[in-house]
């Protein structure tokens, strides 16, 4: 079974590598001079184990796996973008959430005024 890709993002290079170009207004940076890498969080849906991977980009050998490590158990990666709608729906239908909305704001019947924040 394939992994669930929770996040894929650009791993920013060290500022010491970038600052000489920005401070001199010289944006003609030689290809490969600044390492470009992606940072990915993955979940194995069978085992529910979480992994982090770093992959090399834009150099002689694109796609080289530079690191792969299992995140310590008990640390969760957060919600994947495709899970957010489901989590919001579950939260807004939860009886405890509805009771607290009524208690604090009198909004039990009008949850359309509530925007859940999933993170």
Secondary structure, DSSP 4 states (H G I P E B T S, - for coil): -PPEEEEEEEEPPPHHHHHHHHHTT---PPTTTS-EEEEEEEEETTTTEEEEEEEEESSSSTT-EEEEEEPPTT------GGGHHHHHHHHHH-HHHHHHHHHHHS-TT-GGG------
